[in-house]
Amino acid sequence: MENGGVTDDHLNSEILSRSELFLSTPFVKPMTEEEKTVAGIWQQVLNLDEVGTEDDFFEIGGDSLAATVLASSIEESFNCKFSPSSIIENSTIVTQAAYLSQQGGSIAPTNELPSCLTLFNASGTRPPLFLVHGRLGFTLYDKSFLDGFDNDQPIGFLEAPGLDGREAPLNRIKEYAALYLKALRQVAPEGNWQIAANCSGNVIVLEMCLLAEKQGEKVARMIMVDPINGDKISRPFWLRKKWRKRKNREIKDWYKRLIGSSSGTVEDKITDDPELVKFFQKQKRLAERITLRTGGTVVPSRIAYDPDAMQKVCYCLDKAYDRYVLRQSWPGQSFILSTEKRVTGLGIWKQHLPNVLFRIVDYDHQTLFRAGLPEVTRFMNDSILPNPEERFDHES
């Protein structure tokens, strides 16, 4: 974690000059190590070239969302509790540094977070809960999701490398699993991890569990939210690959004919071809979700997203998921929250997860993460209870 740097997507614009803000306070240079660290966090969150110790956070451009990002970053850097409400009472760097000293916070430069991980409630004493992204490579959980957990519950979001264009995307599911497991070892070396994911991301979590087991480590619980249909990913790879190649070839041929045709408009041709309609709808949905991640009400992230790089990551992940075949079983404790429409695909998961507990909810996949988000939060909270068995079904 560079200077505890948690940055939010909507704040990732060009660096601003403090001198252009015409502040009422003169510039006072940070002197102590604590002040320098806090100042560095302010600069990253607010995209400023410099900040003074007497500058007021809200006068200098901070808002409620920036306060959430700032508080999370300070917690990570100083290993002590620092909530957004603390900023209201301590809105300058000098008062924040003093407050942190009183709380017993200490800078931990050797405990930098991996670039793929954003951690909230870092000072919480409960075993952390880590959430792996879905098929797109980035999380789309609304910020209200965090409100459903106790302040003492650390929550970490794992997102794919390359979303900022600074790293190359990975190409294999096992590569993602190895990277994320390395991140967990770094921030929670004691093991006994609790790892969750939604949709396609559950295959990454499964591979993390298998890899940990192979290396003599333990995952305490695997928590699966509406996982991908097990029947589909258990099919032989060559069958799925052949089907996809044929469909891609057909779509390319249709697209070439579309562009080369002189009769009718492009819109008419797209409307007339169901496969092309589906193809372009998928591209539109991807663009909409990238826009949501980079400018919506999604949980803050340390990643400075680049839309073009995000598309490349999505493409690489798509290929990685399409190559993946579900083969191995994991004997550890697992939990599945499934929508009614995906119940038919749970049979394969039950074969590969002998110690799985179920919960079925009456939502489709899309509404589960909107209107059904409280149900998702409740499911995860129940899954990390000391004795969760009585809250779940053993058969489905």
C-alpha positions as a Markdown table, in Angstrom:
| # | Residue | x | y | z |
|---|---|---|---|---|
| 1 | Met | 0.0 | 0.0 | 0.0 |
| 2 | Glu | 1.8 | 3.1 | -1.1 |
| 3 | Asn | 1.3 | 5.8 | 1.6 |
| 4 | Gly | -1.8 | 3.8 | 2.5 |
| 5 | Gly | -3.1 | 4.8 | -0.8 |
| 6 | Val | -6.8 | 4.0 | -1.2 |
| 7 | Thr | -8.2 | 6.0 | -4.2 |
| 8 | Asp | -11.7 | 6.1 | -5.4 |
| 9 | Asp | -12.5 | 5.8 | -9.1 |
| 10 | His | -14.5 | 9.0 | -9.3 |
| 11 | Leu | -11.5 | 10.9 | -7.8 |
| 12 | Asn | -9.0 | 9.6 | -10.3 |
| 13 | Ser | -8.6 | 12.7 | -12.5 |
| 14 | Glu | -5.6 | 14.8 | -13.2 |
| 15 | Ile | -3.5 | 16.1 | -10.3 |
| 16 | Leu | -4.7 | 19.5 | -9.1 |
| 17 | Ser | -2.5 | 22.3 | -7.7 |
| 18 | Arg | -3.2 | 23.4 | -4.1 |
| 19 | Ser | -2.4 | 27.0 | -5.1 |
| 20 | Glu | -5.3 | 27.1 | -7.4 |
| 21 | Leu | -7.8 | 26.4 | -4.6 |
| 22 | Phe | -7.4 | 29.8 | -2.9 |
| 23 | Leu | -7.7 | 28.3 | 0.5 |
| 24 | Ser | -8.1 | 30.5 | 3.6 |
| 25 | Thr | -5.2 | 28.8 | 5.5 |
| 26 | Pro | -1.5 | 29.2 | 4.7 |
| 27 | Phe | 0.5 | 26.2 | 3.6 |
| 28 | Val | 2.2 | 24.4 | 6.6 |
| 29 | Lys | 4.6 | 21.6 | 5.7 |
| 30 | Pro | 4.1 | 18.2 | 7.3 |
| 31 | Met | 7.0 | 17.6 | 9.7 |
| 32 | Thr | 6.5 | 14.4 | 11.7 |
| 33 | Glu | 6.4 | 10.9 | 10.1 |
| 34 | Glu | 2.7 | 10.6 | 11.0 |
| 35 | Glu | 1.9 | 13.9 | 9.4 |
| 36 | Lys | 3.8 | 13.0 | 6.3 |
| 37 | Thr | 1.9 | 9.7 | 6.0 |
| 38 | Val | -1.5 | 11.3 | 6.5 |
| 39 | Ala | -0.6 | 14.0 | 4.0 |
| 40 | Gly | 0.4 | 11.4 | 1.4 |
| 41 | Ile | -3.0 | 9.7 | 1.8 |
| 42 | Trp | -4.8 | 13.1 | 1.4 |
| 43 | Gln | -2.9 | 13.8 | -1.8 |
| 44 | Gln | -3.8 | 10.5 | -3.3 |
| 45 | Val | -7.5 | 10.6 | -2.3 |
| 46 | Leu | -8.0 | 14.3 | -3.3 |
| 47 | Asn | -5.6 | 14.2 | -6.3 |
| 48 | Leu | -3.6 | 17.2 | -5.0 |
| 49 | Asp | 0.0 | 18.1 | -5.6 |
| 50 | Glu | 0.5 | 19.0 | -1.9 |
| 51 | Val | -1.5 | 19.6 | 1.3 |
| 52 | Gly | -0.7 | 21.5 | 4.4 |
| 53 | Thr | -1.2 | 20.3 | 8.0 |
| 54 | Glu | -3.6 | 23.1 | 8.7 |
| 55 | Asp | -5.8 | 22.5 | 5.6 |
| 56 | Asp | -9.4 | 21.5 | 6.3 |
| 57 | Phe | -10.4 | 18.3 | 4.6 |
| 58 | Phe | -13.8 | 19.5 | 3.6 |
| 59 | Glu | -12.7 | 22.9 | 2.5 |
| 60 | Ile | -10.0 | 21.4 | 0.3 |
| 61 | Gly | -12.5 | 19.3 | -1.6 |
| 62 | Gly | -13.3 | 16.3 | 0.5 |
| 63 | Asp | -16.9 | 14.9 | 0.5 |
| 64 | Ser | -18.6 | 12.0 | 2.3 |
| 65 | Leu | -17.4 | 9.4 | -0.3 |
| 66 | Ala | -13.8 | 10.7 | -0.1 |
| 67 | Ala | -14.0 | 10.6 | 3.7 |
| 68 | Thr | -14.9 | 6.9 | 3.5 |
| 69 | Val | -11.9 | 6.2 | 1.2 |
| 70 | Leu | -9.6 | 8.3 | 3.4 |
| 71 | Ala | -10.7 | 6.6 | 6.6 |
| 72 | Ser | -10.2 | 3.1 | 5.1 |
| 73 | Ser | -6.7 | 4.1 | 3.9 |
| 74 | Ile | -5.7 | 5.6 | 7.3 |
| 75 | Glu | -6.9 | 2.4 | 9.0 |
| 76 | Glu | -4.7 | 0.3 | 6.8 |
| 77 | Ser | -1.6 | 2.5 | 7.2 |
| 78 | Phe | -1.8 | 2.9 | 11.0 |
| 79 | Asn | -3.4 | -0.4 | 12.0 |
| 80 | Cys | -6.0 | 1.3 | 14.3 |
| 81 | Lys | -9.7 | 2.2 | 14.1 |
| 82 | Phe | -10.4 | 5.4 | 12.2 |
| 83 | Ser | -14.0 | 5.9 | 10.9 |
| 84 | Pro | -15.3 | 8.5 | 8.6 |
| 85 | Ser | -17.0 | 10.2 | 11.5 |
| 86 | Ser | -13.5 | 10.7 | 13.0 |
| 87 | Ile | -12.8 | 13.1 | 10.2 |
| 88 | Ile | -15.6 | 15.5 | 11.2 |
| 89 | Glu | -14.0 | 16.0 | 14.6 |
| 90 | Asn | -10.4 | 15.9 | 13.2 |
| 91 | Ser | -10.6 | 17.5 | 9.8 |
| 92 | Thr | -7.0 | 18.6 | 9.5 |
| 93 | Ile | -3.8 | 16.6 | 9.1 |
| 94 | Val | -2.3 | 17.9 | 12.4 |
| 95 | Thr | -5.4 | 16.9 | 14.4 |
| 96 | Gln | -5.7 | 13.5 | 12.6 |
| 97 | Ala | -2.0 | 12.7 | 13.3 |
| 98 | Ala | -2.5 | 13.6 | 17.0 |
| 99 | Tyr | -5.7 | 11.6 | 17.2 |
| 100 | Leu | -3.9 | 8.5 | 15.7 |
| 101 | Ser | -1.1 | 8.9 | 18.2 |
| 102 | Gln | -3.6 | 8.9 | 21.0 |
| 103 | Gln | -5.3 | 5.8 | 19.6 |
| 104 | Gly | -1.9 | 4.0 | 19.6 |
| 105 | Gly | -1.7 | 3.9 | 15.8 |
| 106 | Ser | 1.6 | 3.1 | 14.3 |
| 107 | Ile | 2.8 | 3.3 | 10.7 |
| 108 | Ala | 3.4 | -0.1 | 9.2 |
| 109 | Pro | 5.4 | 0.4 | 6.0 |
| 110 | Thr | 6.2 | -3.3 | 5.7 |
| 111 | Asn | 2.5 | -4.3 | 5.6 |
| 112 | Glu | 1.6 | -2.8 | 2.2 |
| 113 | Leu | -1.5 | -4.2 | 0.7 |
| 114 | Pro | -1.3 | -6.1 | -2.6 |
| 115 | Ser | -2.5 | -4.0 | -5.5 |
| 116 | Cys | -5.4 | -6.3 | -6.2 |
| 117 | Leu | -6.9 | -5.9 | -2.7 |
| 118 | Thr | -8.9 | -3.2 | -1.1 |
| 119 | Leu | -9.5 | -3.7 | 2.6 |
| 120 | Phe | -12.3 | -2.1 | 4.8 |
| 121 | Asn | -12.5 | -2.2 | 8.6 |
| 122 | Ala | -8.9 | -3.2 | 8.6 |
| 123 | Ser | -8.6 | -2.8 | 12.4 |
| 124 | Gly | -11.5 | -5.2 | 13.1 |
| 125 | Thr | -10.7 | -8.1 | 15.3 |
| 126 | Arg | -12.9 | -10.7 | 13.6 |
| 127 | Pro | -11.5 | -13.1 | 11.0 |
| 128 | Pro | -11.5 | -11.2 | 7.7 |
| 129 | Leu | -13.9 | -12.0 | 4.9 |
| 130 | Phe | -12.4 | -11.8 | 1.4 |
| 131 | Leu | -14.6 | -11.3 | -1.7 |
| 132 | Val | -13.4 | -12.3 | -5.2 |
| 133 | His | -14.8 | -10.6 | -8.3 |
| 134 | Gly | -17.1 | -12.2 | -10.8 |
| 135 | Arg | -16.8 | -12.6 | -14.5 |
| 136 | Leu | -15.9 | -9.0 | -15.2 |
| 137 | Gly | -12.9 | -8.8 | -13.0 |
| 138 | Phe | -14.1 | -6.0 | -10.8 |
| 139 | Thr | -16.7 | -5.7 | -8.0 |
| 140 | Leu | -20.1 | -4.2 | -8.5 |
| 141 | Tyr | -21.3 | -4.3 | -4.9 |
| 142 | Asp | -23.1 | -1.1 | -3.9 |
| 143 | Lys | -21.5 | 0.8 | -1.0 |
| 144 | Ser | -24.6 | 0.0 | 1.1 |
| 145 | Phe | -23.3 | -3.6 | 1.1 |
| 146 | Leu | -20.7 | -2.6 | 3.7 |
| 147 | Asp | -23.4 | -1.3 | 6.0 |
| 148 | Gly | -24.7 | -4.8 | 6.5 |
| 149 | Phe | -21.6 | -5.9 | 8.4 |
| 150 | Asp | -20.4 | -5.1 | 11.9 |
| 151 | Asn | -17.7 | -2.4 | 12.1 |
| 152 | Asp | -15.4 | -5.1 | 13.7 |
| 153 | Gln | -15.6 | -7.2 | 10.5 |
| 154 | Pro | -12.7 | -6.7 | 8.1 |
| 155 | Ile | -13.8 | -7.1 | 4.5 |
| 156 | Gly | -11.4 | -7.3 | 1.6 |
| 157 | Phe | -12.3 | -7.0 | -2.1 |
| 158 | Leu | -10.1 | -8.8 | -4.6 |
| 159 | Glu | -10.1 | -7.4 | -8.2 |
| 160 | Ala | -8.3 | -8.6 | -11.3 |
| 161 | Pro | -4.8 | -7.2 | -12.1 |
| 162 | Gly | -4.6 | -5.0 | -15.2 |
| 163 | Leu | -7.8 | -2.9 | -14.6 |
| 164 | Asp | -5.6 | 0.2 | -14.5 |
| 165 | Gly | -3.5 | -0.7 | -17.5 |
| 166 | Arg | -0.3 | -1.0 | -15.4 |
| 167 | Glu | -0.2 | -4.8 | -15.3 |
| 168 | Ala | -0.9 | -7.4 | -17.9 |
| 169 | Pro | -4.1 | -9.4 | -17.5 |
| 170 | Leu | -3.8 | -13.0 | -16.5 |
| 171 | Asn | -5.0 | -15.8 | -18.8 |
| 172 | Arg | -5.7 | -18.8 | -16.5 |
| 173 | Ile | -8.1 | -19.3 | -13.6 |
| 174 | Lys | -5.3 | -21.0 | -11.6 |
| 175 | Glu | -3.1 | -17.9 | -12.1 |
| 176 | Tyr | -5.8 | -15.7 | -10.5 |
| 177 | Ala | -6.1 | -18.2 | -7.7 |
| 178 | Ala | -2.4 | -18.2 | -7.0 |
| 179 | Leu | -2.2 | -14.4 | -7.1 |
| 180 | Tyr | -5.1 | -13.9 | -4.7 |
| 181 | Leu | -3.9 | -16.6 | -2.3 |
| 182 | Lys | -0.6 | -14.8 | -2.2 |
| 183 | Ala | -2.4 | -11.6 | -1.3 |
| 184 | Leu | -4.3 | -13.4 | 1.6 |
| 185 | Arg | -1.0 | -14.8 | 3.0 |
| 186 | Gln | 0.3 | -11.2 | 3.0 |
| 187 | Val | -2.5 | -9.6 | 5.0 |
| 188 | Ala | -3.7 | -12.7 | 7.0 |
| 189 | Pro | -0.7 | -15.0 | 7.4 |
| 190 | Glu | -2.5 | -17.0 | 10.1 |
| 191 | Gly | -4.7 | -18.7 | 7.5 |
| 192 | Asn | -8.1 | -20.1 | 8.1 |
| 193 | Trp | -9.4 | -17.8 | 5.5 |
| 194 | Gln | -13.1 | -17.0 | 4.7 |
| 195 | Ile | -13.4 | -16.5 | 0.9 |
| 196 | Ala | -16.5 | -15.5 | -1.0 |
| 197 | Ala | -17.4 | -14.8 | -4.6 |
| 198 | Asn | -20.4 | -14.5 | -6.9 |
| 199 | Cys | -21.3 | -16.1 | -10.2 |
| 200 | Ser | -18.2 | -17.2 | -12.2 |
| 201 | Gly | -15.8 | -15.9 | -9.6 |
| 202 | Asn | -16.6 | -19.0 | -7.5 |
| 203 | Val | -14.3 | -21.2 | -9.7 |
| 204 | Ile | -11.4 | -18.9 | -8.7 |
| 205 | Val | -12.3 | -19.4 | -5.1 |
| 206 | Leu | -12.5 | -23.2 | -5.5 |
| 207 | Glu | -9.0 | -23.2 | -7.1 |
| 208 | Met | -7.8 | -21.0 | -4.2 |
| 209 | Cys | -9.1 | -23.6 | -1.7 |
| 210 | Leu | -7.6 | -26.5 | -3.7 |
| 211 | Leu | -4.2 | -24.7 | -3.9 |
| 212 | Ala | -4.2 | -23.9 | -0.2 |
| 213 | Glu | -5.0 | -27.5 | 0.6 |
| 214 | Lys | -2.2 | -28.7 | -1.6 |
| 215 | Gln | 0.3 | -26.4 | 0.1 |
| 216 | Gly | -0.8 | -27.4 | 3.6 |
| 217 | Glu | -2.9 | -24.3 | 4.3 |
| 218 | Lys | -6.5 | -24.1 | 5.4 |
| 219 | Val | -9.5 | -22.2 | 4.0 |
| 220 | Ala | -12.1 | -22.1 | 6.8 |
| 221 | Arg | -15.1 | -21.4 | 4.6 |
| 222 | Met | -15.9 | -21.0 | 0.9 |
| 223 | Ile | -19.0 | -18.8 | 0.4 |
| 224 | Met | -20.6 | -18.9 | -3.0 |
| 225 | Val | -23.2 | -16.4 | -4.2 |
| 226 | Asp | -25.3 | -17.7 | -7.1 |
| 227 | Pro | -22.5 | -19.7 | -8.7 |
| 228 | Ile | -22.3 | -20.4 | -12.4 |
| 229 | Asn | -24.1 | -23.5 | -13.6 |
| 230 | Gly | -22.0 | -26.5 | -12.5 |
| 231 | Asp | -23.2 | -28.6 | -15.5 |
| 232 | Lys | -21.8 | -26.1 | -18.0 |
| 233 | Ile | -18.3 | -25.8 | -16.5 |
| 234 | Ser | -18.0 | -29.6 | -16.0 |
| 235 | Arg | -18.3 | -30.3 | -19.7 |
| 236 | Pro | -15.2 | -31.3 | -21.6 |
| 237 | Phe | -13.3 | -28.2 | -22.6 |
| 238 | Trp | -13.0 | -29.2 | -26.3 |
| 239 | Leu | -16.7 | -29.4 | -26.7 |
| 240 | Arg | -17.2 | -25.9 | -25.3 |
| 241 | Lys | -14.3 | -24.6 | -27.3 |
| 242 | Lys | -15.6 | -26.0 | -30.5 |
| 243 | Trp | -19.0 | -24.5 | -29.9 |
| 244 | Arg | -17.6 | -21.1 | -29.1 |
| 245 | Lys | -15.3 | -21.0 | -32.1 |
| 246 | Arg | -18.2 | -21.9 | -34.4 |
| 247 | Lys | -20.3 | -19.1 | -32.9 |
| 248 | Asn | -17.5 | -16.6 | -33.0 |
| 249 | Arg | -16.9 | -17.4 | -36.7 |
| 250 | Glu | -20.5 | -17.1 | -37.5 |
| 251 | Ile | -20.8 | -13.7 | -35.7 |
| 252 | Lys | -17.7 | -12.5 | -37.6 |
| 253 | Asp | -19.1 | -13.6 | -40.9 |
| 254 | Trp | -22.4 | -11.9 | -40.1 |
| 255 | Tyr | -20.7 | -8.8 | -39.1 |
| 256 | Lys | -18.6 | -8.7 | -42.3 |
| 257 | Arg | -21.8 | -9.2 | -44.4 |
| 258 | Leu | -23.4 | -6.4 | -42.3 |
| 259 | Ile | -20.6 | -3.9 | -43.0 |
| 260 | Gly | -20.3 | -4.9 | -46.6 |
| 261 | Ser | -24.0 | -4.7 | -47.4 |
| 262 | Ser | -25.2 | -1.6 | -49.2 |
| 263 | Ser | -28.9 | -2.1 | -48.7 |
| 264 | Gly | -30.6 | -0.9 | -45.5 |
| 265 | Thr | -29.1 | 0.8 | -42.4 |
| 266 | Val | -26.8 | -0.8 | -39.9 |
| 267 | Glu | -29.5 | -0.6 | -37.3 |
| 268 | Asp | -31.9 | -2.5 | -39.6 |
| 269 | Lys | -29.4 | -5.2 | -40.2 |
| 270 | Ile | -28.7 | -5.6 | -36.5 |
| 271 | Thr | -32.3 | -5.8 | -35.6 |
| 272 | Asp | -33.0 | -8.4 | -38.3 |
| 273 | Asp | -30.3 | -10.8 | -36.9 |
| 274 | Pro | -30.9 | -12.3 | -33.5 |
| 275 | Glu | -27.3 | -13.4 | -33.0 |
| 276 | Leu | -25.9 | -10.0 | -33.8 |
| 277 | Val | -28.5 | -8.4 | -31.5 |
| 278 | Lys | -27.3 | -10.6 | -28.7 |
| 279 | Phe | -23.6 | -9.9 | -29.5 |
| 280 | Phe | -24.1 | -6.1 | -29.4 |
| 281 | Gln | -26.3 | -6.2 | -26.3 |
| 282 | Lys | -23.5 | -8.0 | -24.5 |
| 283 | Gln | -21.0 | -5.3 | -25.5 |
| 284 | Lys | -23.5 | -2.6 | -24.4 |
| 285 | Arg | -23.9 | -4.3 | -21.0 |
| 286 | Leu | -20.2 | -4.5 | -20.5 |
| 287 | Ala | -19.8 | -0.8 | -21.3 |
| 288 | Glu | -22.6 | 0.1 | -18.9 |
| 289 | Arg | -21.0 | -1.9 | -16.1 |
| 290 | Ile | -17.7 | -0.3 | -16.7 |
| 291 | Thr | -19.4 | 3.1 | -16.4 |
| 292 | Leu | -21.1 | 1.9 | -13.2 |
| 293 | Arg | -17.7 | 0.8 | -11.7 |
| 294 | Thr | -15.9 | 4.0 | -12.7 |
| 295 | Gly | -18.6 | 6.5 | -11.8 |
| 296 | Gly | -21.4 | 4.9 | -9.8 |
| 297 | Thr | -22.2 | 4.1 | -6.2 |
| 298 | Val | -20.0 | 1.0 | -6.0 |
| 299 | Val | -17.7 | 0.3 | -3.1 |
| 300 | Pro | -14.5 | 2.4 | -3.3 |
| 301 | Ser | -11.4 | 0.9 | -4.7 |
| 302 | Arg | -7.7 | 1.5 | -4.6 |
| 303 | Ile | -7.5 | 1.0 | -8.3 |
| 304 | Ala | -7.3 | 3.9 | -10.8 |
| 305 | Tyr | -9.5 | 2.3 | -13.4 |
| 306 | Asp | -8.9 | 2.7 | -17.1 |
| 307 | Pro | -12.0 | 1.8 | -19.2 |
| 308 | Asp | -9.9 | 0.4 | -22.1 |
| 309 | Ala | -7.8 | -1.7 | -19.8 |
| 310 | Met | -11.0 | -3.0 | -18.1 |
| 311 | Gln | -12.3 | -4.2 | -21.4 |
| 312 | Lys | -9.1 | -6.1 | -22.0 |
| 313 | Val | -9.3 | -7.7 | -18.6 |
| 314 | Cys | -12.9 | -8.7 | -19.3 |
| 315 | Tyr | -11.8 | -10.3 | -22.6 |
| 316 | Cys | -9.0 | -12.3 | -21.0 |
| 317 | Leu | -11.2 | -13.4 | -18.1 |
| 318 | Asp | -13.8 | -14.5 | -20.6 |
| 319 | Lys | -11.3 | -16.8 | -22.3 |
| 320 | Ala | -10.0 | -18.0 | -18.9 |
| 321 | Tyr | -13.5 | -19.0 | -17.8 |
| 322 | Asp | -14.2 | -20.7 | -21.1 |
| 323 | Arg | -11.1 | -22.8 | -20.8 |
| 324 | Tyr | -11.8 | -23.8 | -17.2 |
| 325 | Val | -13.2 | -27.3 | -16.5 |
| 326 | Leu | -14.6 | -28.3 | -13.0 |
| 327 | Arg | -12.8 | -31.5 | -12.1 |
| 328 | Gln | -11.6 | -31.6 | -8.5 |
| 329 | Ser | -13.6 | -31.8 | -5.2 |
| 330 | Trp | -12.9 | -29.8 | -2.1 |
| 331 | Pro | -13.9 | -31.3 | 1.3 |
| 332 | Gly | -14.0 | -28.1 | 3.4 |
| 333 | Gln | -17.0 | -26.2 | 4.7 |
| 334 | Ser | -18.8 | -24.4 | 1.9 |
| 335 | Phe | -22.0 | -22.4 | 1.5 |
| 336 | Ile | -24.2 | -21.7 | -1.5 |
| 337 | Leu | -26.8 | -19.0 | -2.0 |
| 338 | Ser | -28.7 | -19.8 | -5.2 |
| 339 | Thr | -31.5 | -18.1 | -7.1 |
| 340 | Glu | -34.4 | -20.3 | -8.2 |
| 341 | Lys | -33.3 | -20.2 | -11.8 |
| 342 | Arg | -29.9 | -21.7 | -11.1 |
| 343 | Val | -31.0 | -24.5 | -8.8 |
| 344 | Thr | -30.8 | -27.0 | -11.6 |
| 345 | Gly | -27.0 | -26.5 | -11.8 |
| 346 | Leu | -26.4 | -27.2 | -8.1 |
| 347 | Gly | -26.2 | -31.0 | -8.6 |
| 348 | Ile | -22.6 | -30.9 | -9.9 |
| 349 | Trp | -21.5 | -28.5 | -7.1 |
| 350 | Lys | -22.9 | -30.9 | -4.5 |
| 351 | Gln | -20.8 | -33.7 | -6.0 |
| 352 | His | -17.6 | -31.6 | -5.8 |
| 353 | Leu | -18.4 | -30.0 | -2.4 |
| 354 | Pro | -19.5 | -32.8 | 0.0 |
| 355 | Asn | -19.8 | -30.4 | 3.0 |
| 356 | Val | -22.0 | -27.8 | 1.4 |
| 357 | Leu | -24.9 | -26.0 | 3.0 |
| 358 | Phe | -27.6 | -24.3 | 0.8 |
| 359 | Arg | -30.0 | -21.4 | 0.8 |
| 360 | Ile | -32.4 | -20.8 | -2.1 |
| 361 | Val | -33.9 | -17.4 | -2.7 |
| 362 | Asp | -36.7 | -16.2 | -5.0 |
| 363 | Tyr | -34.7 | -13.7 | -7.2 |
| 364 | Asp | -33.1 | -13.9 | -10.6 |
| 365 | His | -29.3 | -13.3 | -10.8 |
| 366 | Gln | -29.6 | -9.5 | -11.7 |
| 367 | Thr | -32.1 | -8.5 | -9.0 |
| 368 | Leu | -30.3 | -10.6 | -6.4 |
| 369 | Phe | -27.5 | -7.9 | -6.3 |
| 370 | Arg | -30.0 | -5.0 | -6.3 |
| 371 | Ala | -33.3 | -5.6 | -4.5 |
| 372 | Gly | -31.9 | -8.8 | -3.1 |
| 373 | Leu | -28.7 | -7.3 | -1.7 |
| 374 | Pro | -29.8 | -7.4 | 1.9 |
| 375 | Glu | -30.4 | -11.2 | 1.4 |
| 376 | Val | -26.8 | -11.5 | 0.1 |
| 377 | Thr | -25.5 | -9.7 | 3.1 |
| 378 | Arg | -27.6 | -11.8 | 5.5 |
| 379 | Phe | -26.3 | -15.0 | 3.8 |
| 380 | Met | -22.7 | -13.9 | 4.2 |
| 381 | Asn | -23.2 | -12.9 | 7.8 |
| 382 | Asp | -24.8 | -16.3 | 8.6 |
| 383 | Ser | -22.0 | -18.1 | 6.8 |
| 384 | Ile | -19.3 | -16.7 | 9.0 |
| 385 | Leu | -21.1 | -17.4 | 12.3 |
| 386 | Pro | -19.3 | -19.8 | 14.7 |
| 387 | Asn | -22.1 | -22.4 | 14.3 |
| 388 | Pro | -24.0 | -21.7 | 11.0 |
| 389 | Glu | -25.4 | -25.1 | 10.4 |
| 390 | Glu | -28.9 | -24.5 | 11.8 |
| 391 | Arg | -29.4 | -21.6 | 9.4 |
| 392 | Phe | -29.0 | -23.6 | 6.2 |
| 393 | Asp | -30.3 | -26.6 | 4.3 |
| 394 | His | -28.2 | -29.7 | 3.9 |
| 395 | Glu | -30.2 | -30.9 | 0.9 |
| 396 | Ser | -31.7 | -29.0 | -2.0 |
